[in-house]
């Protein structure tokens, strides 16, 4: 059974940091590109960051470039999103996503709220 389990979300003040984790099981994690998406209330889901299966290339949404870092540990079947200098506009539900050709899996999401 495929599972993507996000954790690490919560309430943080502007300028603060959070580290999201996504633990994968039920598929060959090291073969899949992994991404983090987010969806704010009333907005469409958007791609935040992607990392290749080997972890040798990453891409970011322009608005998070330099503040967010995606990484993965294939030995632990886990992908991470380190977020610093958080802003109110980063408030959203963050989703983990796995992609290999036409195979696509989603996690259930974790809430990140940036507020004073």
C-alpha positions in Angstrom: 0.0 0.0 0.0 1.4 3.3 -1.1 1.7 5.9 1.7 3.2 9.4 1.8 3.0 10.8 5.4 3.9 14.4 5.9 4.9 15.9 9.2 6.5 19.0 10.7 3.8 21.6 10.0 2.5 24.0 12.6 2.2 27.6 13.6 5.3 29.8 13.3 5.9 33.6 13.5 7.0 35.5 10.4 10.7 35.1 9.9 10.7 31.7 11.6 11.6 28.3 10.3 10.1 24.9 9.8 11.2 21.6 8.4 8.7 19.4 6.8 9.2 15.7 6.3 7.5 13.2 4.1 8.0 9.5 4.8 7.2 7.2 1.9 6.4 3.5 1.8 4.8 1.0 -0.6 6.8 1.9 -3.7 10.4 2.2 -4.9 11.1 5.7 -3.5 14.6 6.1 -5.1 13.0 5.8 -8.6 10.6 8.7 -8.1 11.0 12.4 -8.5 9.6 14.0 -5.4 7.9 17.4 -5.0 6.3 19.6 -2.4 3.1 21.5 -3.4 1.0 23.9 -1.4 -2.5 25.1 -1.4 -3.7 28.3 0.3 -7.4 28.9 1.1 -9.2 30.0 -2.1 -6.2 29.4 -4.3 -5.1 26.6 -6.6 -2.5 24.1 -5.6 1.0 25.2 -6.7 4.3 23.5 -7.1 6.8 24.7 -4.5 9.9 22.5 -5.1 11.0 19.4 -7.0 14.0 17.1 -6.6 15.1 14.4 -9.0 15.2 10.7 -7.9 18.9 10.8 -7.3 18.8 14.2 -5.6 21.1 15.8 -8.1 18.9 18.5 -9.3 16.2 20.7 -7.7 13.8 23.4 -8.9 11.9 26.0 -6.9 8.9 28.3 -7.2 10.4 31.8 -7.7 8.8 33.2 -4.5 10.5 30.6 -2.3 13.9 30.5 -4.1 16.7 31.1 -1.5 14.4 30.5 1.5 13.3 26.9 0.9 15.5 23.8 0.4 14.2 20.5 -0.8 16.3 17.4 0.0 15.9 13.6 0.2 17.4 10.6 1.9 16.8 7.6 -0.3 18.1 5.3 2.5 15.3 6.5 4.7 12.6 6.9 2.0 12.1 10.5 3.1 12.0 13.9 1.5 12.3 17.1 3.3 11.5 20.8 2.9 13.5 23.2 5.0 11.8 26.5 5.2 13.4 29.7 6.6 12.4 33.3 6.6 8.8 32.3 6.5 6.2 34.9 5.4 2.5 35.1 6.0 2.0 34.3 2.3 3.6 30.9 2.9 0.6 29.9 4.9 -1.0 26.8 3.2 -1.5 23.1 3.3 1.7 21.5 2.1 1.5 18.3 0.2 4.2 15.7 -0.7 4.0 14.3 -4.2 5.8 11.4 -5.9 6.0 11.1 -9.7 7.4 8.4 -12.1 6.1 8.6 -15.6 2.3 8.2 -15.3 2.5 7.0 -11.7 1.6 9.8 -9.2 1.0 9.7 -5.5 0.0 12.3 -3.0 0.2 12.7 0.8 -2.6 13.9 2.9 -1.0 17.3 3.6 0.3 19.2 6.6 -0.8 22.7 7.6 1.7 25.5 7.8 0.5 28.8 9.3 2.7 31.8 9.5 1.3 34.4 11.8 2.2 36.6 14.7 
